[in-house]
């Protein structure tokens, strides 16, 4: 245990011990460099001596440092000092969710859902960055004095599991998923299971499984289904009951496939707690989906599992459930009967649809004009929608509405689409294909992860900026008084070698030199940010400082010629110091024109009575602004046929085009400009 007043790395002063876990001790400390209080997690000796674990621990902790989210405890620094391995984190003034549950006994349904949504939001951020927590439990959830919920220990549990550390170090087995307890592959659905157990405990004040040893409890997770909260709270709303049941399904493929879907259901449960909208599913061998029966839901609610008898007709205590193949064999008669019934119903429906198609043409909406057009389409076929640019949830919903299946073919890095959004589909939009065909989707993993370059700390500012720009990283400056020479980088955040996305902003803390007010050669640097370049240069010169390089960059919000940043902020500094400026070049698209084409069909030109318009002055408006007309087409009487014109605009995307003849609108449509 570290004593009060002990310094780590000549920077962090230990103030008090605030907690302990299986792998580490947690201390409140003061960061003397940035003058703020922080939390420091120090690895226990038995783990510090394991070089393999320490290596994984540092990599995972640095990955966790790249997670920036209001529901995640921020990681500021990772390091080692004289054999002490530590993580510096945001200090949360509050208590753990575990302590909060112990204090209150049970939480209300509304409070449980609210806390669960915040936890899930934090987990979603990690999952979007391909980080699985692996140790979600109330002990790893902090609640601040303001009521903000934050998840901690991201990356640490992953390092532990990667190093096959035993169960005592991995935290409480009460929240472990079946696949993790069984040493199988662990993915995002494992975190969903653990969150479901946490919600169970919030509502009931107890965990669903307990026992005399960790092995006993782990086996219960592997072999048994979590009982319903209704066993302990008979009046709990059906929505939250089913949400927890779906999260804690013994088989991972029956849980929520993504935490975003869980968040959606939790939000709906806040406004519609008594609506039975959560779908519980089970899979049979052929891959089709059938709904769980009322009897099966009641079995889940009771938490009971029928015992299988041995060869002597006695209950076998070592068998707690029917294997999937046995279960499928037992129910095959009912499945076949159901299929026969479905075939009969399908035949009747198909006959009805065909008769409707023959007697009435199906109406489809033209996606360009918005008007209804009549067409005939085989009822066994459907038109493929465009799902590129949609989230996974939106894409699935859109394709399912068209009676099409979905399969995720690949996940790829993409600079244009954020993580979780569709970047490619296997069948082009508008193509008519058979219903129930599967569309293969490629999903964005977001911008490719890159390392913050080494050698930033301690380098001069120009060198640091050059290294960041070589990696396509942005930078932001904060100046502080320091014993280091002016424009020397004191620190950076995220730290060196942390994983970030291309285009992320790295915060550089830079020295402005020592604060020597008594020195007669010291003056005050003026604040010139937001001023025009010539005025800024004049103010700097008049104050006794030199104007250095002027760098121009595009900026979507700041107009051209305005100073965005100065290399040394306003404050005391030796006179004669060189101050460089960053100036806006304005918007990159300020002078860009977007173009498109549109064809007016001559046969569409009709007056209010439906008669062809044969003469009249032509005007074309795009979003209300007039477009130039070819002299040959300035009067309808001159039109030899259809008229295709080129359109230009300052704005990108969809626009409204109008054709006016003698001041009356004859044609209105939508066009896309690129």
BAKOLLO-316902 format. One line per 4 residues: number of its first residue (from 1); their letters; for each residue y, z, x of C-alpha. Coordinates in Angstrom, 2 decimals, m for minus. Each point is the difference from the previous one (the first is absolute). Example, Ala and Ser with C-alpha at 12.3 -4.5 7.8 and 13.67 -1.06 7.14 Angstrom:
1> AS> m4.50:7.80:12.30 ~ 3.44:m0.66:1.37
***
This chain:
1> XXXX> 0.00:0.00:0.00 ~ 3.45:m0.94:1.31 ~ 2.60:2.74:0.27 ~ 3.50:m0.11:m1.47
5> XXXX> 2.44:m1.50:2.55 ~ m2.67:m2.18:1.67 ~ 1.31:m3.50:0.82 ~ m2.07:m3.18:m0.36
9> XXXX> 1.07:m2.91:2.18 ~ 3.28:1.83:0.75 ~ 1.18:m1.05:m3.44 ~ m1.77:1.79:m2.84
13> XXXX> 0.47:3.78:m0.24 ~ m2.69:1.86:m1.96 ~ 1.58:2.16:m2.73 ~ m3.00:1.19:m1.98
17> XXXX> m3.56:m0.82:m1.02 ~ m0.12:m1.36:m3.55 ~ m3.63:m1.01:m0.47 ~ m3.39:m0.85:1.46
21> XXXX> m2.78:m2.45:m0.74 ~ m3.42:m0.95:1.30 ~ 1.47:m2.22:2.72 ~ 3.47:1.35:0.72
25> XXXX> 2.64:2.69:m0.30 ~ 3.36:m0.76:m1.60 ~ 3.28:1.42:1.25 ~ 3.60:m0.08:m1.09
29> XXXX> 2.09:m1.11:2.99 ~ 3.50:m1.08:0.96 ~ 0.56:m3.43:1.49 ~ 2.80:0.72:2.48
33> XXXX> 0.61:m3.67:0.73 ~ 0.77:m0.93:m3.61 ~ 1.02:3.53:m1.09 ~ m2.31:0.27:m2.99
37> XXXX> m2.99:2.03:m1.11 ~ m3.37:m1.72:m0.02 ~ m3.68:0.78:m0.57 ~ m2.33:m0.36:2.99
41> XXXX> m3.75:m0.33:m0.38 ~ m1.79:1.01:3.23 ~ m3.66:m0.94:0.51 ~ m2.40:2.85:0.60
45> XXXX> m1.60:0.30:3.44 ~ m3.44:m1.27:m1.00 ~ 1.49:m3.33:m1.11 ~ 2.52:m0.31:2.84
49> XXXX> m2.89:m0.04:2.49 ~ m1.70:m2.94:m1.71 ~ 1.62:m3.06:1.62 ~ m1.61:m2.43:m2.45
53> XXXX> 1.40:1.90:m2.96 ~ 3.44:0.43:1.59 ~ 0.22:m3.75:0.56 ~ m0.84:m0.77:m3.63
57> XXXX> 2.26:2.82:m1.16 ~ 3.05:m1.44:1.78 ~ m0.58:m3.55:m1.26 ~ m0.48:1.14:m3.60
61> XXXX> 2.95:2.40:0.13 ~ 2.23:m2.78:1.31 ~ m1.18:m2.24:m2.84 ~ 0.85:2.77:m2.45
65> XXXX> 3.46:0.18:1.58 ~ 0.67:m3.51:m1.33 ~ m0.42:1.20:m3.61 ~ 3.44:0.56:m1.49
69> XXXX> m0.15:1.15:m3.63 ~ 1.67:2.78:m2.04 ~ m3.45:1.40:m0.92 ~ m1.31:0.12:3.58
73> XXXX> 0.89:2.61:2.61 ~ 1.71:m2.00:2.77 ~ m1.45:0.09:3.51 ~ 2.77:0.07:2.64
77> XXXX> m1.81:0.24:3.33 ~ m3.44:0.21:1.62 ~ m0.53:1.37:3.48 ~ m1.73:2.19:2.59
81> XXXX> 1.34:2.80:2.18 ~ m2.17:1.86:2.54 ~ m3.17:m0.62:m2.02 ~ 1.61:0.68:m3.40
85> XXXX> m0.31:m2.96:m2.35 ~ 2.51:0.10:m2.83 ~ 1.55:m1.86:m2.91 ~ 3.60:0.58:m1.05
89> XXXX> 0.56:m0.38:m3.73 ~ 2.59:0.44:m2.69 ~ 0.32:3.67:m0.91 ~ m0.54:0.57:m3.71
93> XXXX> 1.43:3.26:m1.29 ~ m2.50:0.81:m2.74 ~ m3.68:0.69:m0.62 ~ m3.26:m1.93:m0.13
97> XXXX> m1.34:m1.22:m3.33 ~ m2.99:2.30:0.59 ~ 2.30:3.05:0.17 ~ 1.88:m1.25:m3.05
101> XXXX> m3.25:m0.28:m2.02 ~ m1.12:3.45:1.19 ~ 3.38:1.42:m1.03 ~ 0.07:m1.55:m3.50
105> XXXX> m3.74:m0.01:m0.74 ~ 0.12:m3.29:m1.91 ~ 2.63:m2.73:m0.31 ~ 1.08:m1.67:m3.22
109> XXXX> m1.12:m3.54:m0.77 ~ 3.53:m1.36:0.43 ~ 0.52:1.74:3.36 ~ m3.43:m1.11:1.20
113> XXXX> 0.74:m3.65:m0.80 ~ 3.46:0.18:1.59 ~ m1.39:1.46:3.25 ~ m2.94:m2.45:0.00
117> XXXX> 2.35:m3.00:m0.33 ~ 2.01:1.13:3.03 ~ m3.17:0.58:2.04 ~ m1.32:m3.42:m1.04
121> XXXX> 3.29:m1.69:0.95 ~ m0.32:1.41:3.51 ~ m3.65:m1.05:0.26 ~ 0.89:m3.50:m1.25
125> XXXX> 2.49:m0.42:2.86 ~ m2.75:0.88:2.49 ~ m2.55:m2.31:m1.66 ~ 2.50:m2.86:0.10
129> XXXX> 0.15:0.59:3.76 ~ m3.83:0.05:0.30 ~ m0.13:3.77:0.58 ~ m2.53:2.12:m1.92
133> XXXX> 0.80:3.74:m0.01 ~ m3.63:1.28:m0.32 ~ 1.00:3.62:m0.60 ~ 2.04:0.15:m3.20
137> XXXX> m0.02:3.60:m1.28 ~ 2.56:2.53:m1.31 ~ 0.25:1.54:3.48 ~ 1.41:m3.31:1.30
141> XXXX> 2.60:m0.34:m2.76 ~ 3.40:1.66:0.49 ~ 2.41:0.88:m2.81 ~ 3.58:0.53:1.15
145> XXXX> 2.41:2.52:m1.51 ~ 1.62:m2.91:m1.84 ~ m3.36:m0.95:m1.55 ~ m0.61:m3.09:2.16
149> XXXX> m3.68:m0.68:0.66 ~ m1.02:m1.26:3.44 ~ m3.38:m0.89:1.51 ~ m0.62:1.08:3.59
153> XXXX> m2.61:m0.54:2.74 ~ m0.19:m3.81:m0.34 ~ m1.97:m1.48:2.87 ~ m1.30:3.36:1.25
157> XXXX> m3.03:0.11:m2.27 ~ m0.71:m3.63:0.86 ~ m0.05:0.85:3.72 ~ m2.33:2.92:m0.73
161> XXXX> m2.46:m2.02:m2.06 ~ 0.01:m2.80:2.57 ~ m1.10:2.59:2.58 ~ m2.78:1.42:m2.23
165> XXXX> 1.42:3.53:0.04 ~ m2.06:2.46:m2.03 ~ 0.76:1.06:m3.56 ~ 1.85:3.21:0.84
169> XXXX> 2.63:m1.94:1.87 ~ 0.29:m2.65:m2.66 ~ 1.38:2.44:m2.52 ~ m1.37:1.21:m3.31
173> XXXX> m3.12:m1.76:m1.26 ~ 1.04:0.77:m3.57 ~ 2.10:m3.20:m0.14 ~ m2.20:m2.37:2.03
177> XXXX> m1.13:m3.31:m1.53 ~ m3.75:m0.71:m0.37 ~ 0.12:m2.89:2.47 ~ 1.85:2.09:2.58
181> XXXX> m2.40:2.92:m0.45 ~ m2.91:m2.39:0.48 ~ 1.43:m1.55:3.16 ~ 0.48:m3.41:m1.68
185> XXXX> 2.88:m2.49:0.12 ~ 3.28:1.56:m1.11 ~ 2.91:m1.94:m1.50 ~ 2.98:0.56:m2.31
189> XXXX> m2.25:1.04:m2.90 ~ m0.98:3.10:1.97 ~ 3.62:1.22:m0.17 ~ m0.01:m0.73:m3.75
193> XXXX> m3.09:2.21:m0.43 ~ 1.60:2.88:1.92 ~ 3.20:m0.33:m2.03 ~ m2.12:0.20:m3.18
197> XXXX> m1.53:3.28:1.22 ~ 3.50:1.27:0.82 ~ 1.17:m0.83:m3.56 ~ m3.09:1.79:m1.36
201> XXXX> 0.98:3.12:1.94 ~ 3.65:m0.19:m1.08 ~ m1.03:0.02:m3.66 ~ m2.89:2.48:0.13
205> XXXX> 0.91:2.24:2.93 ~ m3.43:m0.62:1.55 ~ m1.95:m2.71:1.84 ~ m2.83:m1.78:m1.85
209> XXXX> m2.71:0.78:2.57 ~ m0.64:3.20:1.93 ~ m2.94:1.44:1.89 ~ m1.26:2.30:2.70
213> XXXX> 0.43:m2.55:2.80 ~ 1.90:m3.18:0.79 ~ m3.28:m1.94:m0.08 ~ m0.72:1.20:m3.56
217> XXXX> 3.47:m1.07:m1.17 ~ m0.19:m3.36:1.78 ~ m3.35:m0.73:m1.67 ~ 1.51:0.72:m3.41
221> XXXX> 2.72:m2.61:0.68 ~ m2.67:m2.51:1.05 ~ m2.49:0.61:m2.81 ~ 2.04:1.18:m3.01
225> XXXX> 2.87:m1.24:m2.10 ~ 3.10:2.17:m0.22 ~ 0.07:1.80:m3.39 ~ 2.79:m0.69:m2.44
229> XXXX> 3.05:2.25:0.04 ~ m0.69:0.45:m3.75 ~ m2.83:2.32:0.97 ~ 2.74:2.42:1.11
233> XXXX> 2.98:m1.27:m2.05 ~ m1.28:m1.21:m3.41 ~ 3.46:m1.15:m1.11 ~ 0.87:m2.11:3.05
237> XXXX> 1.31:m3.47:m1.06 ~ m2.60:m2.77:0.06 ~ 2.05:m2.17:2.37 ~ 0.11:2.52:2.85
241> XXXX> m3.64:0.96:m0.61 ~ m1.10:m3.60:0.45 ~ 2.35:m0.62:2.93 ~ m1.66:2.84:1.93
245> XXXX> m3.48:m1.18:m1.04 ~ 0.80:m3.51:1.27 ~ 1.40:1.31:3.30 ~ m3.04:2.17:0.65
249> XXXX> m2.82:m2.38:m0.89 ~ m2.97:0.58:2.31 ~ m0.19:m3.72:0.81 ~ 3.09:m1.39:1.69
253> XXXX> m0.14:m3.32:m1.89 ~ 0.55:1.84:m3.30 ~ 3.25:1.62:1.12 ~ 3.47:m1.52:m0.04
257> XXXX> m0.21:m2.93:2.46 ~ 3.61:0.57:1.14 ~ 2.25:3.02:m0.20 ~ 2.76:m2.10:m1.60
261> XXXX> m2.17:m0.23:m3.14 ~ m0.40:3.78:0.00 ~ 3.78:0.43:0.28 ~ 0.47:m2.34:m2.97
265> XXXX> m2.43:2.04:m2.14 ~ 1.60:3.31:1.05 ~ 3.44:m1.25:m1.01 ~ m1.32:m1.14:m3.35
269> XXXX> m1.72:3.37:m0.49 ~ 3.40:1.69:0.29 ~ 1.32:m1.85:m3.05 ~ m3.28:m0.53:m1.90
273> XXXX> m2.24:2.93:0.94 ~ m2.19:m0.19:m3.10 ~ m0.58:m3.76:0.04 ~ m3.53:m0.95:1.11
277> XXXX> 0.96:m2.90:2.29 ~ m2.01:0.72:3.19 ~ m3.04:m2.26:0.36 ~ m3.09:1.53:1.61
281> XXXX> m2.49:m2.59:1.21 ~ m3.45:m0.25:1.46 ~ m1.63:m2.98:1.73 ~ m3.42:m1.47:m0.63
285> XXXX> m1.97:m2.05:2.53 ~ 1.25:m3.40:m1.14 ~ 3.59:1.02:0.73 ~ 1.19:m0.07:m3.60
289> XXXX> 2.04:2.87:m1.37 ~ m0.97:2.11:m3.01 ~ 1.88:2.93:m1.48 ~ m1.37:3.54:0.34
293> XXXX> m1.37:1.29:m3.31 ~ 1.26:3.10:m1.80 ~ m3.23:1.79:0.95 ~ 0.58:m0.80:3.66
297> XXXX> 3.61:1.23:m0.18 ~ m1.25:3.22:m1.62 ~ m2.51:0.36:2.83 ~ 2.84:m0.36:2.50
301> XXXX> 2.05:2.53:m1.97 ~ m2.83:2.52:0.08 ~ m0.71:m0.67:3.67 ~ m3.73:0.09:m0.74
305> XXXX> m2.63:m2.15:1.68 ~ m3.45:m0.22:m1.56 ~ m2.81:1.05:2.30 ~ m2.72:m2.50:0.82
309> XXXX> m3.54:1.32:m0.37 ~ m2.50:m0.22:2.84 ~ m3.62:m1.26:m0.25 ~ m1.12:3.32:m1.54
313> XXXX> 2.59:m0.20:m2.76 ~ 2.20:2.73:1.49 ~ 3.69:m0.37:0.76 ~ 0.60:m1.10:3.59
317> XXXX> 2.96:1.97:1.37 ~ 0.47:m2.51:2.81 ~ 0.81:m2.86:m2.41 ~ 3.27:0.40:m1.88
321> XXXX> 0.48:m3.46:m1.43 ~ m1.81:m3.25:m0.78 ~ 0.24:m2.59:2.79 ~ 2.02:m3.09:m1.05
325> XXXX> m3.09:m2.24:m0.27 ~ m1.83:2.51:m2.23 ~ 3.08:0.45:m2.14 ~ 0.36:m3.75:m0.46
329> XXXX> m3.69:m0.33:m0.92 ~ 0.27:2.71:m2.63 ~ 2.93:m1.74:m1.71 ~ m1.18:m3.60:0.36
333> XXXX> m1.14:m0.20:m3.64 ~ 3.43:0.91:m1.30 ~ 1.67:m2.38:2.44 ~ m2.18:m2.94:m1.11
337> XXXX> 0.67:0.81:m3.64 ~ 3.71:0.04:0.72 ~ m0.16:m3.35:1.79 ~ m1.81:m1.62:m2.96
341> XXXX> 2.65:1.32:m2.37 ~ 2.76:m1.29:2.25 ~ m1.59:m3.46:0.13 ~ m0.07:m0.17:m3.82
345> XXXX> 3.63:1.12:m0.26 ~ 1.02:m2.43:2.76 ~ m1.64:m2.90:m1.85 ~ 1.90:0.82:m3.20
349> XXXX> 3.33:0.39:1.84 ~ m0.53:m3.23:1.97 ~ m0.74:m1.93:m3.20 ~ 3.16:1.41:m1.57
353> XXXX> 2.16:m0.89:2.99 ~ m1.31:m3.57:0.14 ~ 0.77:m0.47:m3.70 ~ 3.53:1.31:0.61
357> XXXX> 0.48:m2.37:2.93 ~ m1.13:m2.98:m2.05 ~ 2.24:0.85:m2.93 ~ 3.02:1.36:1.85
361> XXXX> 1.15:m0.79:3.51 ~ 0.54:3.03:2.22 ~ 3.63:0.75:0.80 ~ 0.93:0.70:3.62
365> XXXX> 3.43:0.88:1.33 ~ 1.64:m2.31:2.53 ~ 0.87:2.29:2.93 ~ 2.97:m2.17:1.03
369> XXXX> 1.76:m0.61:m3.30 ~ m1.17:3.08:m1.89 ~ m0.81:m2.22:m2.99 ~ m3.37:m0.27:m1.75
373> XXXX> m2.06:m3.12:0.66 ~ m3.23:m0.92:m1.66 ~ m3.10:m0.68:2.05 ~ m3.75:0.24:m0.41
377> XXXX> m1.96:2.16:2.43 ~ m3.71:0.78:0.09 ~ m0.39:3.60:m1.25 ~ m2.42:0.61:2.88
381> XXXX> 2.74:m0.78:2.49 ~ 3.30:1.62:0.97 ~ 3.09:m0.84:2.02 ~ 0.40:1.78:3.35
385> XXXX> 3.25:2.00:0.19 ~ 2.07:0.43:3.15 ~ m0.52:3.52:1.42 ~ 1.49:m0.53:3.48
389> XXXX> 2.71:2.61:0.51 ~ m1.52:2.43:m2.52 ~ m1.39:3.41:0.88 ~ m3.80:0.39:m0.10
393> XXXX> 0.24:1.82:m3.34 ~ 2.22:m2.68:m1.54 ~ m2.22:m2.81:1.32 ~ m3.16:1.59:m1.39
397> XXXX> 1.60:0.54:m3.40 ~ 1.36:m3.58:m0.11 ~ m3.32:m1.57:0.96 ~ m2.02:2.21:m2.34
401> XXXX> 2.28:m1.03:m2.88 ~ m1.04:m3.57:0.81 ~ m3.66:1.12:0.01 ~ m0.37:m0.59:3.73
405> XXXX> m1.70:2.20:2.58 ~ 1.62:1.32:3.17 ~ m1.33:0.44:3.52 ~ 2.05:1.00:3.01
409> XXXX> m0.96:m2.46:2.71 ~ 2.16:1.24:2.88 ~ 2.82:2.30:1.02 ~ 2.48:m1.57:2.42
413> XXXX> 3.23:0.99:1.69 ~ 3.00:m1.73:m1.55 ~ 3.70:0.28:0.80 ~ 1.17:m1.23:m3.41
417> XXXX> m2.10:2.06:m2.43 ~ m0.24:3.77:0.12 ~ m3.36:1.73:0.19 ~ m2.14:m0.31:m3.13
421> XXXX> 1.53:m3.26:m1.29 ~ m1.86:m3.30:m0.45 ~ 0.77:m2.73:2.56 ~ m2.64:m2.58:m0.87
425> XXXX> m2.36:m0.95:m2.86 ~ m3.09:m2.22:0.27 ~ 0.78:m2.14:m3.06 ~ 3.45:m1.51:m0.49
429> XXXX> 2.12:1.04:m2.97 ~ m0.21:m2.25:m3.03 ~ m3.54:m1.19:0.69 ~ m2.34:0.20:m2.99
433> XXXX> m3.37:1.54:0.89 ~ m2.92:1.72:m1.73 ~ 0.60:3.49:m1.31 ~ m1.56:2.86:1.94
437> XXXX> 0.31:m1.85:3.30 ~ 1.09:2.19:2.91 ~ 3.34:m0.56:1.71 ~ 0.04:1.01:3.67
441> XXXX> 3.19:1.76:1.02 ~ 1.52:0.65:3.42 ~ 2.07:3.18:0.15 ~ 2.84:0.87:2.34
445> XXXX> m0.40:2.91:2.41 ~ 3.75:m0.06:0.53 ~ 1.65:m0.84:3.28 ~ m2.31:0.28:3.00
449> XXXX> 0.06:3.38:1.71 ~ 1.49:0.08:3.49 ~ 0.61:2.78:2.50 ~ 3.42:1.40:0.74
453> XXXX> 0.40:m1.09:3.65 ~ m0.32:2.49:2.85 ~ 2.87:0.77:2.35 ~ 2.62:0.41:m2.73
457> XXXX> 0.72:3.67:0.68 ~ 2.10:0.40:3.15 ~ 0.96:m3.67:0.25 ~ 3.53:m1.38:m0.36
461> XXXX> 0.97:m1.18:m3.46 ~ m0.01:m3.73:0.77 ~ m3.54:0.19:1.42 ~ m1.24:1.96:m3.03
465> XXXX> 1.55:m2.46:m2.47 ~ m1.44:m2.95:1.92 ~ m3.51:1.51:m0.17 ~ 0.30:0.63:m3.75
469> XXXX> 1.33:m3.47:m0.76 ~ m2.83:m1.58:2.04 ~ m2.36:1.69:m2.50 ~ 2.04:m1.16:m3.02
473> XXXX> 1.06:3.58:m0.72 ~ 3.43:1.04:m1.28 ~ 1.90:2.94:1.43 ~ 2.43:2.65:m1.13
477> XXXX> 2.10:2.20:2.29 ~ 0.91:3.68:m0.14 ~ 2.20:1.41:2.77 ~ m0.15:3.55:1.30
481> XXXX> 1.66:1.94:2.81 ~ m2.42:0.30:2.90 ~ m0.21:0.67:3.73 ~ m1.44:m3.53:0.29
485> XXXX> 2.34:m2.82:0.94 ~ 1.75:m1.88:m2.75 ~ m2.16:m2.59:m1.83 ~ m3.25:1.54:1.26
489> XXXX> m2.70:0.22:m2.73 ~ m0.94:3.64:m0.64 ~ m2.78:m0.61:m2.57 ~ m1.29:m2.47:m2.58
493> XXXX> m1.61:0.34:m3.43 ~ m2.68:m1.01:m0.78 ~ m1.19:1.01:3.45 ~ m1.15:m2.42:2.70
497> XXXX> m3.39:m1.65:m0.68 ~ 0.13:0.99:m3.69 ~ m1.22:m2.77:m2.33 ~ 2.76:m1.61:m2.09
501> XXXX> 0.50:m3.26:m1.91 ~ 1.89:m2.97:1.30 ~ 3.64:0.31:m1.08 ~ m0.08:3.80:m0.25
505> XXXX> 3.00:1.95:1.26 ~ m0.33:2.26:3.05 ~ 2.50:2.85:0.21 ~ 1.38:0.45:3.53
509> XXXX> 1.76:3.20:1.00 ~ 2.41:m0.94:2.80 ~ 2.10:2.10:2.38 ~ 3.77:m0.04:m0.35
513> XXXX> 0.32:2.10:3.13 ~ 1.04:3.62:0.40 ~ 2.60:1.61:m2.21 ~ 2.78:0.73:2.50
517> XXXX> 3.13:0.53:m2.07 ~ 1.74:1.75:2.87 ~ m0.12:m3.12:2.15 ~ 3.36:m1.77:m0.12
521> XXXX> m1.77:m3.30:0.37 ~ m1.81:0.49:m3.32 ~ 1.26:m1.60:m3.18 ~ m1.20:m0.62:m3.54
525> XXXX> m1.82:m3.21:m0.82 ~ 1.31:m1.42:m3.30 ~ m2.34:m0.87:m2.87 ~ 0.29:m3.78:m0.44
529> XXXX> m3.03:m0.64:m2.20 ~ 1.04:m1.89:m3.13 ~ 3.12:m1.45:1.64 ~ 0.72:m3.62:0.90
533> XXXX> m0.93:m0.94:3.55 ~ 3.52:m0.58:1.33 ~ 1.24:3.30:m1.46 ~ m3.00:1.86:1.42
537> XXXX> 0.55:m1.43:3.48 ~ 3.67:0.99:m0.14 ~ m0.79:3.60:m1.03 ~ m2.56:0.38:2.80
541> XXXX> 2.41:m1.33:2.65 ~ 2.90:2.16:m1.24 ~ m2.21:3.11:0.31 ~ m0.64:m0.72:3.68
545> XXXX> m3.48:m1.50:m0.26 ~ m1.43:m3.37:0.97 ~ m1.37:m2.49:m2.51 ~ m3.45:m1.18:1.07
549> XXXX> m2.26:m2.72:m1.37 ~ 0.29:m1.07:m3.60 ~ m3.29:m0.84:m1.68 ~ m0.10:m1.92:m3.28
553> XXXX> m2.79:0.54:m2.54 ~ m0.61:m1.16:m3.55 ~ 0.58:2.61:m2.70 ~ m0.56:m0.53:m3.72
557> XXXX> 2.52:2.66:m1.09 ~ 2.77:0.11:2.62 ~ 2.41:m2.94:0.10 ~ 0.49:m2.19:3.04
561> XXXX> 2.17:1.39:2.82 ~ m0.40:3.69:m0.92 ~ m1.29:2.50:2.58 ~ m3.43:1.35:m1.02
565> XXXX> m0.65:2.36:2.94 ~ 1.59:1.23:3.20 ~ m2.21:0.97:2.94 ~ 1.71:3.39:0.41
569> XXXX> 0.95:1.88:m3.16 ~ 3.36:1.65:m0.57 ~ 0.44:3.14:2.09 ~ 0.89:1.27:3.47
573> XXXX> m0.83:m2.26:2.95 ~ 1.50:m0.78:3.43 ~ 2.82:m2.53:m0.15 ~ m0.87:m3.39:1.34
577> XXXX> m3.47:0.12:m1.61 ~ m1.19:m3.41:m1.21 ~ m0.67:m0.28:m3.72 ~ m1.91:m3.00:m1.30
581> XXXX> 0.10:m1.17:m3.60 ~ m2.40:m1.54:m2.50 ~ 1.81:m2.29:m2.45 ~ m1.18:m1.57:m3.24
585> XXXX> m0.55:m3.75:m0.21 ~ m0.22:0.36:m3.75 ~ m2.96:m1.01:m2.15 ~ m2.51:m2.36:1.57
589> XXXX> m0.04:m1.94:m3.27 ~ 3.76:m0.01:m0.57 ~ 0.34:m3.73:0.66 ~ m3.47:m1.00:m1.07
593> XXXX> m0.55:m2.27:m2.97 ~ m3.18:0.10:m2.05 ~ m1.28:m3.23:m1.46 ~ m2.22:m1.32:m2.71
597> XXXX> m0.55:m3.06:m2.16 ~ m0.28:m0.54:m3.73 ~ m0.91:m3.04:m2.10 ~ 1.56:m0.57:m3.42
601> XXXX> m2.22:m2.15:m2.22 ~ 1.97:m2.51:m2.02 ~ m2.24:0.44:m3.03 ~ 0.99:3.71:m0.13
605> XXXX> 3.63:m0.85:m0.78 ~ 0.21:0.60:m3.74 ~ 2.86:1.06:m2.26 ~ m0.24:2.80:m2.58
609> XXXX> m1.56:m2.38:m2.55 ~ m2.66:m1.18:2.44 ~ 1.57:m3.41:0.71 ~ 0.14:m1.41:3.57
613> XXXX> 3.37:0.49:1.74 ~ 1.13:m3.39:1.31 ~ 3.47:0.75:1.36 ~ 2.19:2.85:1.16
617> XXXX> 1.40:1.70:3.13 ~ m2.61:1.93:2.01 ~ 0.59:3.42:1.57 ~ m2.68:2.09:1.77
621> XXXX> 0.46:3.75:0.47 ~ m2.03:2.22:2.34 ~ 0.40:3.70:m0.84 ~ 3.23:m1.03:m1.72
625> XXXX> 1.44:m1.94:2.97 ~ 0.45:m3.75:m0.14 ~ m2.21:m2.23:2.15 ~ 1.08:m3.40:1.31
629> XXXX> m1.21:m2.96:m2.08 ~ m0.89:m3.42:1.37 ~ 2.66:m2.41:m1.32 ~ m2.88:m2.19:m1.19
633> XXXX> m1.06:2.83:m2.36 ~ 3.42:1.35:m1.03 ~ m0.49:m1.56:m3.44 ~ m3.33:m0.01:m1.85
637> XXXX> 0.52:m3.66:m0.91 ~ m0.44:m0.83:3.72 ~ m3.37:1.73:0.33 ~ m2.68:m2.59:0.88
641> XXXX> m2.69:2.67:m0.38 ~ m0.65:3.61:1.02 ~ 2.61:1.70:2.19 ~ m1.12:2.06:3.03
645> XXXX> 2.79:1.93:1.68 ~ 0.28:2.28:3.05 ~ 1.29:3.52:m0.70 ~ 1.76:2.36:2.45
649> XXXX> 0.93:3.68:m0.34 ~ 1.03:3.01:2.08 ~ m2.76:2.09:m1.58 ~ m3.75:m0.24:0.41
653> XXXX> m2.74:0.09:m2.65 ~ 0.00:m0.82:m3.71 ~ 3.10:m1.50:m1.58 ~ 0.97:m1.35:m3.45
657> XXXX> 0.82:m3.69:m0.25 ~ 1.85:m1.49:m3.00 ~ 0.65:m3.62:m0.94 ~ 3.12:m0.53:m2.13
661> XXXX> 1.00:m3.25:m1.69 ~ 3.53:m0.12:m1.35 ~ 0.17:3.78:0.42 ~ m3.15:0.79:m2.02
665> XXXX> m3.08:1.52:1.63 ~ m2.90:m2.42:m0.39 ~ m2.54:1.39:2.48 ~ m0.53:3.47:1.56
669> XXXX> m2.68:0.87:2.53 ~ m0.91:2.17:2.98 ~ m0.16:m1.29:3.58 ~ m0.94:1.59:3.31
673> XX> 2.23:m0.37:3.05 ~ m1.27:0.47:3.56
***
